[in-house]
Amino acid sequence: MLQIAIDIQAVAETRTGVGQFTYHLVKALAGADSPDRYTLFLFDFRRRFRDLSLEQENVRVQKIRLPGMLLRKIWDRAPWPPMERLTGPFDLFHFTNYLVPPLRGGRALTTIYDLGFLRHPGYADPKALKALSRNLRKSVERAAGVITVSEFSKSEIMDLLGLPDSMIEVVYPGVSPAISGPVAESAIRRVRRKYGLSGPYIVHVGTIEPRKNIPVLLKAFAEDLPFFRARGCRLLLAGKRGWLYDEVFDTVRARGLEGDVVFAGYVGDDELALLYRAAEFAVFPSFYEGFGIPLLEAMASAIPVLASDIEAHKEVLGEAALFFDPQDSEGLARRMKELYEDRQLREALTGKGDARASRFTWEASAARMARVYRRFGRESA
């Protein structure tokens, strides 16, 4: 039996990609067929974190009553204190958000979701870019292995960080039960009223940041604006503001789209499930992704998907979507109009998407992760 410590700091914050992956993974690990024991740790200096559902027979939560930001600043400059001084010793540590702190001698894994900040530094949050650029290689040197979320990201890690194939394991994400489960029509009507969505709409889910390529989506929508206005169809953007988002709002104003685009902000899983189900289809025009959990969510919600033809999207979606060049707003406009008008095409994509999404479950993710833990845990014995 292994004693495994898992960093869940991202779970205590706004749950975008890293937080969602970590949260659903550790929930599923409680039911995985494994004799191992898991300790979920986080810095909780102000004692604000509460989630009793994470406490299970083989899972406990350890709150470190120290300011995490201060410790990270110290670790930027010195390899002290080692993590074991804060958590106690474990057979294996899993740091779920790129960076591995100093260790006295413990064995560690890290999750690297993508290397967009190295491949396209102009798309990255400057603060995150600075921290990752300064500490990622040091973290990889401390790690016994790397977990990532797609074969595409694995190839990027091998290419840009020079790591061997044997050091990297792929663990695909799953779909939240809140997204894939049944929903009530009354709940859909309620969430429509909340966001002012009385008619049809197209949905995009993701943080408002440069690599999501939202200005191209807005330009494409504006290309056929009379068509969409005649049908009362609007564009819903669900996601928090990230960085360098001014271009998105500038494009809305410049194209006269104030009444046609709805900014929902960050939306939790329960409401997001309802917004997906009521949409005509989902559009994801990203320039770069490591995976794309919203792609799975849209397929599991029985709506068609239109996505940029980047490698990660094609790996996730297979033949269950329509693709377009993310640089080509006119091509995207044609695809959007085609998908809106062709109900037979939408039904075909919906059927393929539902079958495709069923392959990605958090139970499968947890079973795979448990095997990865045992592999690296045994190597340390």
C-alpha positions in Angstrom: 0.0 0.0 0.0 1.3 3.4 -1.0 0.8 6.7 0.9 0.3 9.3 -1.8 0.0 13.1 -1.3 -1.9 15.1 -3.9 -1.7 18.9 -4.2 -5.3 20.2 -4.5 -4.6 24.0 -4.3 -6.3 24.6 -7.6 -9.5 23.1 -6.2 -9.8 25.9 -3.6 -9.7 28.5 -6.4 -12.0 29.3 -9.3 -12.2 25.9 -11.0 -11.1 26.3 -14.6 -9.1 23.7 -16.4 -6.5 22.7 -13.7 -9.0 23.0 -10.8 -11.6 20.9 -12.7 -9.1 18.2 -13.6 -7.8 18.0 -10.0 -11.2 18.0 -8.3 -12.9 15.4 -10.4 -9.8 13.2 -10.4 -9.5 13.1 -6.6 -13.2 12.5 -6.2 -13.0 9.5 -8.6 -9.8 8.1 -6.9 -11.9 7.4 -3.8 -13.7 4.7 -5.8 -10.8 3.5 -7.8 -9.7 -0.2 -7.4 -6.6 0.5 -5.5 -5.2 -0.3 -2.0 -3.4 3.0 -1.8 -4.2 5.9 0.6 -4.5 9.5 -0.6 -3.8 12.7 1.3 -5.1 15.8 -0.4 -3.2 18.8 0.8 -3.5 22.6 0.3 -2.4 25.8 1.9 -5.4 27.2 3.8 -4.0 29.9 6.0 -7.4 31.7 6.4 -9.3 28.4 7.0 -11.8 29.0 4.1 -11.7 25.7 2.3 -14.7 23.4 3.0 -15.6 20.3 1.0 -16.6 17.4 3.1 -17.3 15.3 0.0 -13.6 14.9 -0.6 -13.2 13.0 2.7 -13.6 9.3 2.0 -12.4 6.0 3.5 -9.1 6.0 1.6 -8.9 9.8 1.2 -8.2 12.6 3.8 -7.7 16.3 3.5 -4.7 18.0 5.1 -4.9 21.8 5.4 -1.5 23.5 5.9 -2.1 26.6 8.0 0.6 28.7 6.3 0.3 31.4 3.5 1.0 29.5 0.3 1.9 32.7 -1.7 4.7 33.5 0.8 6.1 30.0 0.6 6.1 30.1 -3.1 8.1 33.3 -3.0 10.6 31.7 -0.7 10.9 28.7 -2.9 11.6 31.0 -5.8 14.9 31.9 -4.1 15.9 29.0 -1.9 15.2 25.2 -1.7 13.8 25.5 1.8 11.7 24.4 3.6 11.3 21.0 1.9 7.7 19.9 1.4 8.0 17.0 3.8 8.5 19.6 6.7 5.0 20.8 6.0 3.1 17.6 5.1 5.2 14.8 6.6 6.8 12.0 4.5 4.9 10.2 1.7 5.8 7.4 -0.7 4.8 9.7 -3.6 3.9 13.3 -4.1 1.7 14.5 -7.0 1.9 18.2 -7.8 -1.0 18.9 -10.1 -0.1 22.4 -11.4 3.3 22.2 -13.2 5.6 23.2 -10.4 7.4 20.9 -7.9 8.6 22.6 -4.6 11.8 21.5 -2.9 11.8 18.0 -1.4 14.0 16.4 1.2 14.2 13.2 -0.7 10.6 12.3 -1.6 9.6 11.1 -5.0 7.3 13.4 -7.0 5.1 13.5 -10.1 4.0 16.7 -11.8 1.2 17.4 -14.2 2.0 19.5 -17.2 -1.2 20.2 -19.1 0.3 22.0 -22.1 3.3 24.1 -23.1 1.5 26.9 -24.8 3.4 29.4 -22.8 6.7 28.1 -24.3 5.3 27.5 -27.8 3.4 30.9 -28.0 4.6 33.1 -25.1 2.5 36.0 -26.4 -0.7 34.1 -25.4 0.4 33.6 -21.8 -0.5 35.6 -18.7 2.8 37.5 -18.0 2.8 36.7 -14.3 2.3 32.9 -14.9 4.8 33.1 -17.8 7.4 34.6 -15.5 6.9 31.9 -12.7 6.8 29.0 -15.1 9.8 30.2 -17.1 11.8 30.5 -14.0 10.8 27.3 -12.3 9.5 24.7 -14.7 12.8 23.1 -15.7 13.9 23.0 -12.1 10.5 21.3 -11.3 11.0 18.7 -14.0 14.4 17.9 -12.7 12.9 17.2 -9.3 10.2 15.0 -10.7 10.4 11.3 -11.3 7.7 11.5 -13.9 5.3 13.8 -15.7 1.6 13.4 -16.2 -0.1 15.1 -19.1 -3.6 15.1 -20.7 -3.1 14.2 -24.3 -0.7 12.6 -26.8 -0.3 16.0 -28.3 0.9 17.5 -25.0 3.2 14.5 -24.5 4.8 15.2 -27.9 5.2 18.9 -26.9 6.9 18.0 -23.6 9.3 15.7 -25.4 10.1 18.3 -28.0 10.3 21.5 -25.9 11.6 20.0 -22.6 13.6 17.1 -24.0 12.1 14.5 -21.7 12.1 10.8 -22.7 8.9 9.0 -23.7 9.3 6.7 -20.7 9.0 9.6 -18.2 5.7 10.8 -19.5 2.2 9.3 -18.9 -1.0 10.4 -20.5 -4.2 10.5 -18.4 -7.2 11.8 -20.2 -9.8 13.9 -18.4 -13.4 12.9 -18.1 -16.8 14.7 -18.1 -18.3 16.0 -14.9 -21.4 14.1 -13.8 -23.1 17.4 -13.4 -22.6 18.0 -17.1 -23.5 14.6 -18.5 -26.4 13.8 -16.1 -30.1 14.4 -16.8 -31.5 18.0 -16.6 -35.0 19.3 -16.1 -36.7 21.6 -18.7 -37.8 23.9 -15.8 -34.2 24.3 -14.8 -33.2 25.2 -18.4 -36.0 27.8 -18.6 -34.8 29.3 -15.3 -31.1 29.6 -16.4 -32.3 31.0 -19.8 -34.1 33.8 -17.9 -31.1 34.5 -15.7 -28.9 35.1 -18.7 -31.5 36.8 -20.9 -31.5 34.0 -23.5 -35.1 33.9 -24.8 -34.2 32.6 -28.3 -31.6 30.4 -29.9 -27.9 30.8 -29.2 -24.4 29.5 -30.0 -22.1 28.8 -27.0 -18.4 29.2 -26.4 -17.0 28.1 -23.0 -13.5 29.1 -21.9 -11.5 31.8 -20.2 -11.4 35.1 -22.1 -7.7 35.2 -23.0 -5.7 35.4 -26.3 -5.2 31.8 -27.1 -8.9 31.2 -27.1 -9.1 33.3 -30.3 -12.4 34.8 -29.4 -12.0 37.9 -31.7 -12.0 35.6 -34.7 -15.2 34.0 -33.5 -16.8 37.5 -33.1 -15.7 38.5 -36.6 -17.2 35.3 -38.0 -20.5 35.9 -36.2 -20.5 39.4 -37.5 -19.9 38.2 -41.1 -23.5 36.7 -41.2 -25.0 39.0 -38.6 -28.2 39.6 -40.7 -28.7 35.8 -40.9 -28.4 35.3 -37.2 -30.4 38.4 -36.2 -33.3 37.3 -38.5 -33.5 34.1 -36.5 -33.0 35.8 -33.1 -29.8 33.8 -32.5 -27.2 35.2 -30.2 -23.6 34.3 -29.1 -23.0 33.3 -25.5 -19.5 33.5 -24.1 -19.2 31.6 -20.8 -15.9 32.1 -19.0 -14.1 34.4 -16.6 -11.9 37.2 -17.8 -8.3 36.1 -18.0 -5.8 38.5 -19.4 -5.4 40.7 -22.5 -9.2 40.5 -22.9 -9.7 44.1 -24.1 -9.6 43.1 -27.7 -12.7 40.9 -27.2 -14.8 43.8 -25.8 -13.3 46.2 -28.4 -14.4 43.9 -31.2 -17.9 43.7 -29.8 -18.2 47.4 -29.8 -16.5 47.9 -33.2 -18.8 45.4 -34.8 -21.9 46.7 -33.1 -22.6 43.4 -31.4 -23.6 44.7 -27.9 -27.1 43.2 -28.2 -26.0 40.0 -29.9 -23.3 38.8 -27.6 -24.0 37.7 -24.0 -21.1 37.6 -21.5 -22.0 35.1 -18.8 -18.7 35.2 -16.8 -17.6 32.2 -14.9 -20.3 29.5 -14.8 -20.3 26.6 -12.4 -21.0 23.0 -13.6 -24.7 22.9 -12.6 -25.7 26.0 -14.7 -23.2 25.2 -17.4 -24.9 21.8 -18.0 -28.2 23.7 -18.6 -26.6 26.3 -20.9 -24.9 23.6 -23.0 -28.2 21.6 -23.4 -30.1 24.6 -24.7 -27.5 25.8 -27.2 -27.8 25.2 -30.9 -24.1 24.2 -31.0 -20.7 25.0 -29.5 -17.8 26.7 -31.1 -14.1 26.5 -30.0 -11.7 28.6 -32.1 -8.6 28.2 -30.0 -5.1 28.7 -31.4 -3.6 26.3 -28.9 -4.8 23.8 -26.3 -3.4 20.8 -24.5 -6.8 19.0 -24.4 -10.0 21.0 -24.0 -12.5 19.7 -21.4 -15.3 21.9 -22.8 -15.1 19.9 -26.0 -16.1 16.8 -24.0 -18.7 18.7 -22.1 -20.4 19.9 -25.3 -20.4 16.4 -26.9 -21.8 14.9 -23.6 -24.5 17.5 -23.7 -25.8 16.3 -27.0 -25.0 19.4 -29.0 -22.8 19.6 -32.2 -19.3 20.9 -32.0 -17.4 23.2 -34.3 -13.7 23.5 -33.5 -10.4 24.8 -34.8 -8.3 22.2 -36.5 -5.5 22.2 -34.0 -3.9 18.8 -33.0 -5.4 18.6 -29.5 -8.9 19.3 -30.8 -8.6 16.6 -33.4 -7.3 14.1 -30.8 -10.3 14.7 -28.6 -13.0 15.0 -31.2 -12.0 12.5 -33.8 -14.7 12.5 -36.5 -17.4 13.9 -34.1 -17.0 17.6 -35.1 -16.7 20.1 -37.9 -13.2 21.8 -38.1 -12.0 25.1 -39.5 -8.7 27.1 -39.8 -8.5 29.3 -36.6 -7.0 32.1 -38.7 -9.9 32.2 -41.2 -12.9 34.1 -39.9 -14.7 33.8 -43.2 -14.3 30.1 -43.2 -15.6 29.9 -39.7 -18.6 32.1 -40.7 -19.4 29.6 -43.5 -19.2 26.7 -41.1 -21.4 28.4 -38.5 -24.1 29.2 -41.1 -23.9 25.6 -42.5 -24.2 24.0 -39.1 -27.1 26.3 -38.1 -29.1 25.5 -41.3 -28.4 21.8 -41.7 -30.4 19.9 -39.1 -29.4 16.5 -40.5 -25.7 17.4 -40.1 -26.3 18.5 -36.6 -28.0 15.3 -35.7 -25.2 13.2 -37.2 -22.6 15.1 -35.3 -24.6 14.9 -32.1 -24.8 11.1 -32.4 -21.1 10.8 -33.0 -20.3 13.2 -30.2 -22.3 11.4 -27.7 -20.5 8.1 -28.5 -17.1 9.8 -28.5 -17.7 11.5 -25.1 -18.7 8.2 -23.5 -15.1 7.0 -23.8 -13.9 9.8 -21.4 -15.0 9.2 -17.8 -13.4 10.2 -14.5 -13.6 6.6 -13.4 -11.3 5.7 -16.3 -9.1 8.6 -15.5 -8.8 7.6 -11.8 -8.1 4.0 -12.7 -5.3 5.1 -15.1 -3.9 7.5 -12.5 -3.8 4.8 -9.9 -1.8 2.6 -12.2 0.6 5.5 -12.8 1.0 6.1 -9.1 1.7 2.4 -8.5 4.3 2.4 -11.4 6.3 5.3 -10.0 5.7 4.3 -6.4 7.1 0.8 -7.0 10.1 2.3 -8.8 10.9 4.2 -5.6 10.8 1.1 -3.4 
